[in-house]
Amino acid sequence: MSDRPEERWLDEDAGPIVPAYLLTRGRTVPASEAIDLIAVIITSGGLTTPRGLDPEHLIILQKCTQPTRLVDVAAELNLPIGVIRVLVGDLHARRLVQVEHPPPAPDAKVLLEVISGLKAL
Amino acid sequence: MGRSRTIRMKIIGLLLVPLTSMVVLWGVITAVTATESLELREYKTLWTNLRHPAYKLINELQQERLVSAKHLRHMAAQTAVEAQRSRTDAAEDTFRRLSDNSKDRSEEIRTQVNAVYTQLNRLDVIRGEIDTSLSDRLHAVESYDAIVDELFGLHRRVALIDDIPIYEQSRVNIDMSYAKELLTREQAIALGPTTAAERRMFTQIVGNRRFLVDQALGELDPPLRDPQVALITSAAYQRMRMMEDQIISGRSPRDWLSVTEELAETFQAAQMRASTNLNERADPVADQVLSRAFMLAGTALVLVIVSIVFSLRMGNRLSRELGALRLAALEVAQERLPHVVGKLRRGERVELPEVSVASTTVEIDDVGQAFSTVQQTAVEAAIGQARLNEGVGHVFRNLARRSQTLLHRQRIQLEDMQHRATDPDALEDLFKLDHLTTRMRRHAEGLIILSGATPGRGWSRPVPLLDVARGAAAEVEDYPRVTVEPMSGQRLAGPVVGDVIHLVAELIENATVYSPVHTQVIVRGEEAARGFVFEVEDRGLGMSAEVLAELNERLASPPEFDLADSDRLGLFVVSRLAARHDIRVTLRGSPYGGTTAIVLIPAEHVADPDPEPHVKEPARPMRVVRSE
C-alpha cells in the first residue's frame, strides 16, 4: 500500500464538520417549486427571527436582505447549489423569502432578428 | 481432618508425643528407683515392727517352756510359772500390737502373721493342759515348739531384701537363731533323768542343731562369723557338747541347766548383735540406692528439659521461618504481582523485587526461590502479553489509519462532485455515498481510539457546539430521525472537537438503535455552571435501574479493554474518550420512558460565542496535508 498511515488534517483540511446532506436531511428536491440558478432571493421583511431554523437558514436570510442571486448565495456559503436550493426552498415555503424568477430567455427568432438588425447597421 | 491448622500447632502436636513419652519415662524411672530405695527402708521397719518383737516373744516362750518343764519336774514353783506366763503375755501383746502395724504390707506377711496368731491362741490350751497335768513333759515341750516354729517361719518370710548379700546373711542369721532355739529345747527336755522317748527326741534335736551350726558358720561372712566362732570354740560350748553326749547315753549331768542357760544367753546376745549389724548394713545400701535414684532422676530430668527447650526452639524457628515465607508469598500474590501487572498494563517500566526469606532450612529457601521464579515467570508472561497487546493495537491503528486516509480522500472527491451536481437525483446518490463514507470513517476512528491513539482530524479554532452536535448526528446511520435543537452559541475548544463528536455520535447511535424507528432522538445543548451539557434523549423502552447503574459505573471508570466483550465496544469508546478529556457521561431514565444520556463537558473546554455571528466557510477546496 502506498498510503502513508500518519496523515493529519487540520481545520479546513479536516472537511466540514456538518456535511451537506445533514443540512437538508438528505433531501435534494426543494419544498417549493424549482428555483433557477440566477433567481433573485429577497428576504421578506419581518423583524422577529422565526424559530426552528438552522444557522445556514439564518445566514441566507441575512444575506438576502439585499436581493441576491441563488448562485451568489451558494458561493457565499460554499455549499453545493443543490443544497442551497433546498434551504431556500424551505424558507420560501415558510414565506420568509421571495424568489424573483428571471425573465424567460428571449426565443431564437427574436435573437436572430436582433443579429440581422445589427448587421444592417 | 478437614480443618486446617497453623504450622505452629502442627509442630507442637509433633513434639507433644515424644516429649510426653519422655516425661512419662522419666516418671517411671524415678518411681522405680525410689520404690527400690523405699523397700530397703522397709526392711528396717519390718525389723522394728515384726522381727524384733518376734525375737522377744520367742525368747519369752523359750523361758516359759523351760519354766513349765521345770514345773512338771517339780523344780519350779507355780508362782515362777505364773510370773513367766505374764512376761510371755506382755511380749505377746507387744508383738500383736506392733505386728498389727505392718502385717498388711503384703498378702504373704499377713498370712504368716495370722498363722502366728492362730498358734498363739493355742497358748491358753497348752497352759491349761500343763496346769491340769493332762500332758506329759515331752508333749508340753513340743506344744511350745509349734508356736516357735511358726514365729521362725515369719522371720524367714519377712527377711526379704533386694540386696542379695544382706538377704543371705539374714537367712543364715535366722538359722543360727534357730540353732539357739534347738539348744533351749534340748535344755527343757534334759532337765533331769530322761525317758527313752525323751532321749530319742533329744538325740534328734542335737543332730539337727549341730548340723545347722556347722552349715551356718560356713556361710556367715567374717564380721558376723567371728563372734559365733568364738562362742563355739569356748570352753562352755565344748562342755555342753560333752554333756549332750552324756545325756544321749542315758545319764543326766548335774550342771546342764546352768551351762546351757549361760550359753543360751550368749547365743541370744550374739544373734541380736548380728541382727543389729545387718540392719545397719541395709541403711547404706538404701542410701546408695536412693542417691542413685536421685542421680538417675536428675540426669533424666536434665535430659527432658534440654530436649523440650531444644525442640521448642527448633519448632519456633521453623514456624517463624515458615511464617515469614507465608507473608512473603502472600505479599507477592496479593500486592506485588497485581501491582507489577497493573504497571505493565499501563505501559510503565517495572523492577522485579526478589522474594527473600531469611532461612536456614533448605526446603524453605527452595520455596522462596521458587516463588521468585514464579513471580519472574508471571511478570515475563505479563510483559509478553503487554507486547502482544501493543502489537495488535499497532496493527489495528495502522489499518484503521489507512482506511481513514482513503475515506477522507473519498469524501473530498464526493464533496467536489456534490458541488458540481445539478441533478437532484444525482445529488441524492452522492449524499448517500457521503453518508456511508462518513460512517465508515467513524468506525475507522473508533478503531484508532481503541488502539489508544487519537484520530488524525483536528481543529485549531473553537467550533460552535451546535455544529459539534450536528456533526455527531451526521455520523449516525439513521440521522434523519435525529433532531438537534437550537442551542446557545458556546463553542468547543478545537483540540477536543474530534473526540467529542465521536463520543456524542456513539451516544446518538445507541439512542437510535434502542428506540423504535418512527420515534425521534432529540439532542439538546445547554450551558451549565460547570461547562456545557449535551442531552441525548430517546423514546425507547428504557432500561432497568440495575442496568443503568451498571452502565454508569462502567462509564465512570473505564475498564481494561476486553477483546472478548465486543458487544459493548461503543460504551467502551465513550468511557475512554470521556476519561481522556475529563468529560462526565451519565445515563438516566427519560420522562418519555426512554433513556437520556447526559454529557457534561468541563468549562475548560468551552469557549464563549464568536462575536461575529457568522463564520464563513473556507472558500478554498480541501486538501490532504501530510504530517511529515
HADDOCK unambig.tbl for C-alpha pairs under 7 A between the chains (distance, minus, plus):
assign (segid A and resid 3 and name CA) (segid B and resid 402 and name CA) 6.37 0.50 0.50
assign (segid A and resid 5 and name CA) (segid B and resid 398 and name CA) 6.16 0.50 0.50
assign (segid A and resid 5 and name CA) (segid B and resid 401 and name CA) 5.16 0.50 0.50
assign (segid A and resid 5 and name CA) (segid B and resid 402 and name CA) 5.12 0.50 0.50
assign (segid A and resid 6 and name CA) (segid B and resid 401 and name CA) 6.99 0.50 0.50
assign (segid A and resid 6 and name CA) (segid B and resid 627 and name CA) 6.55 0.50 0.50
assign (segid A and resid 7 and name CA) (segid B and resid 456 and name CA) 6.51 0.50 0.50
assign (segid A and resid 7 and name CA) (segid B and resid 625 and name CA) 6.79 0.50 0.50
assign (segid A and resid 7 and name CA) (segid B and resid 626 and name CA) 4.79 0.50 0.50
assign (segid A and resid 7 and name CA) (segid B and resid 627 and name CA) 5.27 0.50 0.50
assign (segid A and resid 8 and name CA) (segid B and resid 456 and name CA) 4.56 0.50 0.50
assign (segid A and resid 8 and name CA) (segid B and resid 457 and name CA) 5.96 0.50 0.50
assign (segid A and resid 8 and name CA) (segid B and resid 625 and name CA) 6.32 0.50 0.50
assign (segid A and resid 8 and name CA) (segid B and resid 626 and name CA) 5.98 0.50 0.50
assign (segid A and resid 8 and name CA) (segid B and resid 627 and name CA) 5.53 0.50 0.50
assign (segid A and resid 9 and name CA) (segid B and resid 456 and name CA) 6.13 0.50 0.50
assign (segid A and resid 9 and name CA) (segid B and resid 457 and name CA) 4.91 0.50 0.50
assign (segid A and resid 9 and name CA) (segid B and resid 458 and name CA) 6.19 0.50 0.50
assign (segid A and resid 9 and name CA) (segid B and resid 624 and name CA) 6.59 0.50 0.50
assign (segid A and resid 9 and name CA) (segid B and resid 625 and name CA) 5.94 0.50 0.50
assign (segid A and resid 10 and name CA) (segid B and resid 457 and name CA) 6.12 0.50 0.50
assign (segid A and resid 10 and name CA) (segid B and resid 458 and name CA) 4.89 0.50 0.50
assign (segid A and resid 10 and name CA) (segid B and resid 459 and name CA) 5.45 0.50 0.50
assign (segid A and resid 11 and name CA) (segid B and resid 458 and name CA) 6.24 0.50 0.50
assign (segid A and resid 11 and name CA) (segid B and resid 459 and name CA) 4.55 0.50 0.50
assign (segid A and resid 11 and name CA) (segid B and resid 460 and name CA) 6.35 0.50 0.50
assign (segid A and resid 12 and name CA) (segid B and resid 618 and name CA) 6.76 0.50 0.50
assign (segid A and resid 12 and name CA) (segid B and resid 622 and name CA) 6.11 0.50 0.50
assign (segid A and resid 13 and name CA) (segid B and resid 622 and name CA) 4.92 0.50 0.50
assign (segid A and resid 13 and name CA) (segid B and resid 623 and name CA) 5.47 0.50 0.50
assign (segid A and resid 13 and name CA) (segid B and resid 624 and name CA) 6.19 0.50 0.50
assign (segid A and resid 14 and name CA) (segid B and resid 457 and name CA) 5.48 0.50 0.50
assign (segid A and resid 14 and name CA) (segid B and resid 458 and name CA) 6.66 0.50 0.50
assign (segid A and resid 15 and name CA) (segid B and resid 622 and name CA) 6.56 0.50 0.50
assign (segid A and resid 17 and name CA) (segid B and resid 467 and name CA) 6.63 0.50 0.50
assign (segid A and resid 17 and name CA) (segid B and resid 471 and name CA) 5.27 0.50 0.50
assign (segid A and resid 18 and name CA) (segid B and resid 467 and name CA) 6.21 0.50 0.50
assign (segid A and resid 18 and name CA) (segid B and resid 470 and name CA) 6.02 0.50 0.50
assign (segid A and resid 18 and name CA) (segid B and resid 471 and name CA) 4.61 0.50 0.50
assign (segid A and resid 18 and name CA) (segid B and resid 474 and name CA) 6.96 0.50 0.50
assign (segid A and resid 19 and name CA) (segid B and resid 474 and name CA) 6.93 0.50 0.50
assign (segid A and resid 21 and name CA) (segid B and resid 431 and name CA) 5.43 0.50 0.50
assign (segid A and resid 22 and name CA) (segid B and resid 474 and name CA) 5.88 0.50 0.50
assign (segid A and resid 25 and name CA) (segid B and resid 480 and name CA) 5.62 0.50 0.50
assign (segid A and resid 26 and name CA) (segid B and resid 428 and name CA) 6.78 0.50 0.50
assign (segid A and resid 26 and name CA) (segid B and resid 431 and name CA) 6.51 0.50 0.50
assign (segid A and resid 28 and name CA) (segid B and resid 424 and name CA) 5.01 0.50 0.50
assign (segid A and resid 28 and name CA) (segid B and resid 427 and name CA) 6.47 0.50 0.50
assign (segid A and resid 28 and name CA) (segid B and resid 428 and name CA) 5.83 0.50 0.50
assign (segid A and resid 29 and name CA) (segid B and resid 424 and name CA) 6.04 0.50 0.50
assign (segid A and resid 77 and name CA) (segid B and resid 616 and name CA) 6.80 0.50 0.50
assign (segid A and resid 77 and name CA) (segid B and resid 617 and name CA) 6.34 0.50 0.50
assign (segid A and resid 78 and name CA) (segid B and resid 617 and name CA) 6.28 0.50 0.50
assign (segid A and resid 78 and name CA) (segid B and resid 619 and name CA) 6.23 0.50 0.50
assign (segid A and resid 79 and name CA) (segid B and resid 419 and name CA) 6.84 0.50 0.50
assign (segid A and resid 80 and name CA) (segid B and resid 418 and name CA) 5.75 0.50 0.50
assign (segid A and resid 80 and name CA) (segid B and resid 419 and name CA) 4.09 0.50 0.50
assign (segid A and resid 81 and name CA) (segid B and resid 419 and name CA) 6.47 0.50 0.50
assign (segid A and resid 82 and name CA) (segid B and resid 422 and name CA) 6.46 0.50 0.50
assign (segid A and resid 82 and name CA) (segid B and resid 424 and name CA) 6.65 0.50 0.50
